[in-house]
């Protein structure tokens, strides 16, 4: 009997083919046994409690629910979701650095979180250059998504929000004279202040004072005295809670008789128990009182998991993460380019924060809620549709 034998060259060719096919399989979409998502949040700094921690909790809840159900099913095979969490320290340079690390070293297929515009804008540039899909949960500055294919958000933009606030002041409250006090060193505050000025003046309103400060300032006496001399009916404060509380208290101490108006950053208040905030109005990207089938389910799950009520930061990050999962399910693929394609095709997604549809870049078509501060709480006032 003769046995078939390979020559040295044949054995080498066979081994080369085996290595080649193994390499192709290992690098193909779906070859990995888990789906790795990068979560970037500010876990240190002044906004960690109001923005960072709730954002991470929303992301983790979404991932846990998927994993408890067996993972994401792709072509009949379950894939668990793995979160790689990075603290951006509420610093733009750190945010860009950790995004680069997650992409290049941890091989994430998408980024989620990045709630503040000042951090989301630099991360968006990193994500776009690397062709990695990103969803910011709460960045409202248009620059975050502008001229980008891979960057999305789960909230509305400041352009829309400024128009809502301008109409609220001019048409709902019928107030004519407005003043603005804002942090000129922060992209979010600056853009929203300028957008409100444009929208309010377009409606025939008058901006009688437009005062600035820089991040870290806690004393606003000079600016508020200038505003008081201008005799406004309303004072717009497109700033973060830690600053707004100081500003509202100093307004009261000065005896400045104005209605305070805020933006979605005010949703970071744990409560509005300080009397200086009573009667204020602010825009919000979510309210527990929304007529939405998903809201009570989410609230119950969040309370059970964390023994506390969710904020809009948690609701938006939960939606952002679920949008990633929906895109993966729709495409049955977790290759970054396919996730991006899946996100771009999402229409009428039933999110906790409302119906979400893309179709014109990474900005969703979404409603905005207006809340009024009463008895230490933000109470639903009205809903404004695009």
Secondary structure as GFF3:
##gff-version 3
##sequence-region A 1 386
A	DSSP	alpha_helix	8	27	.	.	.	ID=ss1
A	DSSP	beta_strand	34	41	.	.	.	ID=ss2
A	DSSP	pi_helix	48	52	.	.	.	ID=ss3
A	DSSP	alpha_helix	53	68	.	.	.	ID=ss4
A	DSSP	beta_strand	72	74	.	.	.	ID=ss5
A	DSSP	beta_strand	77	87	.	.	.	ID=ss6
A	DSSP	alpha_helix	92	104	.	.	.	ID=ss7
A	DSSP	beta_strand	110	113	.	.	.	ID=ss8
A	DSSP	alpha_helix	117	130	.	.	.	ID=ss9
A	DSSP	beta_strand	133	136	.	.	.	ID=ss10
A	DSSP	three_ten_helix	142	144	.	.	.	ID=ss11
A	DSSP	beta_strand	151	153	.	.	.	ID=ss12
A	DSSP	alpha_helix	158	167	.	.	.	ID=ss13
A	DSSP	pi_helix	168	172	.	.	.	ID=ss14
A	DSSP	beta_strand	177	183	.	.	.	ID=ss15
A	DSSP	alpha_helix	187	202	.	.	.	ID=ss16
A	DSSP	beta_strand	206	213	.	.	.	ID=ss17
A	DSSP	alpha_helix	221	230	.	.	.	ID=ss18
A	DSSP	beta_strand	234	237	.	.	.	ID=ss19
A	DSSP	alpha_helix	241	254	.	.	.	ID=ss20
A	DSSP	beta_strand	259	262	.	.	.	ID=ss21
A	DSSP	three_ten_helix	264	268	.	.	.	ID=ss22
A	DSSP	three_ten_helix	275	277	.	.	.	ID=ss23
A	DSSP	beta_strand	281	284	.	.	.	ID=ss24
A	DSSP	alpha_helix	293	306	.	.	.	ID=ss25
A	DSSP	alpha_helix	312	331	.	.	.	ID=ss26
A	DSSP	alpha_helix	336	344	.	.	.	ID=ss27
A	DSSP	beta_strand	349	351	.	.	.	ID=ss28
A	DSSP	beta_strand	354	356	.	.	.	ID=ss29
A	DSSP	beta_strand	368	374	.	.	.	ID=ss30
A	DSSP	beta_strand	377	384	.	.	.	ID=ss31
###
